[in-house]
Amino acid sequence: MRNKKVFILIILAAIIFSGIQPVLAVSVEDIRAEIKCPDHDRPEIVSLVNSLIKEGKAKDEILDAVAEQFGEGVLVVTREKRMGFKPYVIPVIGLTIAFVLVFVYIKKWITKGEKTNLRDKEIVEASKDITDYNKRFNEEFEIFKKED
């Protein structure tokens, strides 16, 4: 059961930090808002945007294609500014989660070892009690045999 939880957690973390983003429906108006005013009505830009939307491309892919074909100058916000802090923060978050998972796993592993040592000590003490009991039983049995 515990292994399943760890496996599911690893899979979810991999999906979250892999960069897979859900594709949201993109409209022409969303793209027009990202292109500078005089340029967003140019027929070649409009036709490119419409064709990419029909292909099911994501907003960032469409903007990257427009910037590649017509230059970064047509965009209101450049690619680097659109990315923001994600390229810097996501690896830090991923590494932090990985370190925490490793720490928790090692701590549980050590604690499990300590419990095993306690069980071994309990077994040794129980065996001493059994040998003491056997000695006492034999002594009392000898006394009982003498009385008969």
Buried (B, 14 or more C-beta within 10 A) or exposed (E): EEEEEEEEEEEEBEEEBEEEEEEEEBEEEBBBEBBEEEBBEEEEBBEBBEEBBEEEBBBBBBBBBBBEEBEEEBBBEEEEEBEEEEEEEBEEEBEEBEEEBEEEEEEEEEEEEEEEEEEEEEEEEEEEEEEEEEEEEEEEEEEEEEEE
